[in-house]
Amino acid sequence: MNAVLLSGFEQGHITGSEGHPWLQKFEGMFEHIVKAYEFIRDNDMMIVLPGVVENKAVQKNAWHVFPIYVNRNNPQYIDFLSYQLGVDIRAVQQVLRQNMKEIFAVLDAMTEDSPIINVTFYRMRPGTTLKLHADSGSFQYRAHMGVQVPKGNCGLKVKDSVVRWKEGRFFVFDSTQPHMAWNLTDEERIVFSIDFLREPVAANRDVHLQEVLRRMDSTPLGFEGGGYLEIDAETMSKFNRIVDVVEF
């Protein structure tokens, strides 16, 4: 496994939603997205991502996820996940569709050329730190929109750049770069996250499909313990230096 090196000052890849009209469409649906999260929360559907706590990347019972659209809704993967979990994932999706009609209408309206890979809610409990890591998947970027963002010490650092979530606004970052997140407040932080294919979309769609098939063949749920790559000691020691604060 290759180490990720950070030396000298390196600005992280963090941008706004400009240039991504489909992200801006979701920004215009903020009230529906808040209601979607409330449905998930009220029905106690948030889960711990396999491998994250085991790898001691985050405190126990502190970081939860709920994916509503996974791996481009690939039918082979949905069958695989249903079998592995013993749960009818398609039946779960039908329940979600009935309660998140506006979100799924946008997803369904997108053609096969859509860049969207995953749509996920992330919840950080008060006092949570998600440790420094770098994800696999050089074929994608990640976009975060704040759903519930507490005041105080709560943010994301990518290389030497720091950004704070905003409710109803997306920022885009490269999750293959060293990054960490924290919520050192006394309230929960909720994020609506979209993983999407980088340009060229068609070529990266093929790369993503091969990666999905590989993970299905090598891991119990098609996940790789969060997909984390090894971080070298130099990066670990330098990560707390003065940073560049990003506005979007």
LINPECOR-V317549 format. One record per residue. RES is the residue in one small letter. SS is DSSP state (H for helix, E for strand, C for the rest). PSI is psi in degrees with one decimal (NA if undefined). OMEGA is omega in degrees with one decimal (999 if undefined). Layout:
res = {RES/RES}
ss = {SS/SS}
psi = {PSI/PSI}
omega = {OMEGA/OMEGA}
This chain:
res = {m/n/a/v/l/l/s/g/f/e/q/g/h/i/t/g/s/e/g/h/p/w/l/q/k/f/e/g/m/f/e/h/i/v/k/a/y/e/f/i/r/d/n/d/m/m/i/v/l/p/g/v/v/e/n/k/a/v/q/k/n/a/w/h/v/f/p/i/y/v/n/r/n/n/p/q/y/i/d/f/l/s/y/q/l/g/v/d/i/r/a/v/q/q/v/l/r/q/n/m/k/e/i/f/a/v/l/d/a/m/t/e/d/s/p/i/i/n/v/t/f/y/r/m/r/p/g/t/t/l/k/l/h/a/d/s/g/s/f/q/y/r/a/h/m/g/v/q/v/p/k/g/n/c/g/l/k/v/k/d/s/v/v/r/w/k/e/g/r/f/f/v/f/d/s/t/q/p/h/m/a/w/n/l/t/d/e/e/r/i/v/f/s/i/d/f/l/r/e/p/v/a/a/n/r/d/v/h/l/q/e/v/l/r/r/m/d/s/t/p/l/g/f/e/g/g/g/y/l/e/i/d/a/e/t/m/s/k/f/n/r/i/v/d/v/v/e/f}
ss = {C/C/C/E/C/C/C/C/C/C/E/C/C/E/E/E/C/C/C/C/H/H/H/H/H/H/H/C/C/H/H/H/H/H/H/H/H/H/H/H/H/H/C/C/C/C/E/C/C/C/C/C/C/C/C/C/C/C/C/C/C/C/E/E/E/E/E/E/E/C/H/H/H/C/H/H/H/H/H/H/H/H/H/H/H/C/C/C/H/H/H/H/H/H/H/H/H/H/H/C/H/H/H/H/H/H/H/H/H/C/C/C/C/C/C/E/E/E/E/E/E/E/E/E/C/C/C/E/E/E/E/E/E/C/E/C/C/C/C/E/E/E/E/E/E/E/E/E/C/C/C/C/C/E/E/E/E/E/E/C/E/E/E/C/C/E/E/C/E/E/E/E/E/C/C/C/C/C/E/E/E/E/E/C/C/C/C/C/E/E/E/E/E/E/E/E/E/C/C/C/H/H/H/H/H/H/H/H/H/H/H/H/H/H/H/H/H/H/C/C/C/C/C/C/H/H/H/E/C/C/E/C/H/H/H/H/H/H/C/C/C/C/C/E/E/C/C/C}
psi = {127.3/138.6/152.8/121.7/136.3/113.7/142.3/-170.7/126.3/116.1/133.0/155.9/102.3/122.4/171.0/-168.6/-1.2/137.7/-2.6/79.3/-28.5/-29.7/-40.3/-29.8/-43.1/-34.7/-34.9/-6.7/25.5/-43.2/-38.1/-36.5/-39.4/-44.1/-35.9/-43.9/-41.2/-37.0/-46.2/-45.7/-47.3/-23.3/13.5/51.0/-8.3/142.1/166.5/128.4/128.2/132.2/-23.1/-50.1/-40.3/-34.5/4.1/34.1/-18.7/157.5/154.0/136.3/36.2/-20.7/118.6/154.4/158.8/109.7/133.2/-9.2/120.5/133.1/49.0/23.7/34.5/121.8/-37.9/-39.9/-40.5/-41.8/-44.0/-48.0/-38.6/-43.2/-45.4/-36.6/-17.0/29.5/138.6/93.6/-35.2/-35.4/-39.8/-42.3/-35.2/-40.1/-43.2/-43.1/-39.3/-26.6/-3.6/49.1/-41.2/-40.7/-45.9/-26.5/-39.6/-45.3/-42.5/-29.7/-20.2/142.5/-179.2/-19.1/-0.1/138.4/-8.3/131.1/-57.7/144.7/121.0/142.7/136.1/135.6/128.9/122.0/160.9/138.7/17.0/140.8/120.9/114.8/161.9/129.7/171.2/128.5/155.2/167.9/61.3/-0.3/-0.8/161.0/166.5/137.6/132.9/132.7/128.7/130.3/-42.4/111.9/110.5/155.5/150.2/-156.3/91.8/119.2/-176.9/135.3/128.7/114.5/-120.0/14.2/138.7/140.4/149.6/136.8/150.0/136.1/126.2/3.8/138.3/145.1/154.6/135.4/164.5/103.9/-3.5/-9.5/150.7/127.2/160.4/163.1/154.9/153.8/89.2/41.6/-174.9/18.6/161.0/148.7/127.1/133.2/140.4/116.9/139.0/121.9/134.2/154.7/138.5/164.8/144.0/127.4/-45.7/-45.5/-42.0/-23.9/-41.4/-40.0/-43.6/-44.2/-43.6/-36.2/-40.1/-46.4/-39.4/-44.6/-35.6/-32.2/-19.4/-10.7/154.3/-37.8/9.8/11.8/158.6/62.1/39.2/-5.6/20.6/140.2/161.8/136.9/128.6/160.1/-36.1/-42.8/-44.9/-42.1/-26.3/-6.9/-20.3/13.1/179.1/141.9/169.3/121.1/123.5/129.9/146.1/NA}
omega = {-176.0/175.6/177.3/-172.6/174.5/-177.7/-173.3/175.9/179.6/179.3/178.5/177.4/176.5/179.3/174.8/-177.0/179.1/-178.5/178.6/-175.0/179.4/172.6/179.3/174.6/177.2/176.3/178.6/-179.8/-171.0/-178.8/177.9/179.7/175.7/179.5/177.8/177.7/-179.7/176.3/179.2/179.8/-175.3/178.1/173.8/-174.8/-179.8/-175.5/172.7/179.7/-178.4/173.3/-173.6/178.9/179.8/178.5/179.8/177.4/-177.8/179.7/-179.3/177.4/-176.3/-174.0/-174.1/-178.7/166.3/178.5/175.9/179.4/-169.6/173.9/178.1/-179.7/-179.4/-175.2/179.8/179.1/179.1/176.7/179.9/-177.4/177.8/-179.7/-176.6/-177.9/-174.6/-177.9/176.9/-175.8/179.8/176.7/176.3/179.8/178.1/176.5/179.0/-179.2/-178.9/-175.5/179.3/-171.5/-175.6/179.9/-178.2/175.8/177.9/179.6/-178.5/-177.8/179.5/-177.9/176.6/178.9/-179.9/178.1/-172.3/178.1/-177.3/172.0/-169.0/166.8/176.0/177.6/174.0/176.3/174.5/177.8/-175.8/171.4/173.1/-168.6/179.7/-179.4/173.0/-177.3/168.5/177.8/-177.7/179.5/-171.6/165.2/178.2/177.2/178.5/170.4/177.3/173.7/174.1/-176.0/-179.1/172.8/177.9/-172.1/-174.8/-176.7/179.8/176.7/177.5/-170.8/-177.8/-178.0/-179.8/177.3/177.0/-179.6/173.9/179.1/178.6/-179.5/175.8/156.4/-176.9/176.9/-179.6/-175.3/173.9/174.0/179.7/-178.7/175.7/179.7/-179.0/173.7/-177.3/176.6/178.9/176.8/178.4/172.0/-178.9/-179.6/171.5/-170.3/175.6/169.2/-178.7/-176.2/172.5/169.9/-5.5/-172.3/-176.1/-179.5/-179.0/173.2/178.4/178.8/179.4/-179.5/178.6/178.4/177.2/-179.5/179.1/-179.1/176.8/-178.3/-170.9/-177.2/-175.2/-176.1/-176.8/175.1/177.4/178.3/-177.5/179.2/-173.3/174.3/179.2/176.1/-177.2/-175.1/-179.8/177.7/-179.1/-175.4/-176.0/-168.1/-177.2/-178.1/179.6/-172.0/175.2/-179.5/-174.0/172.6/179.0/999}
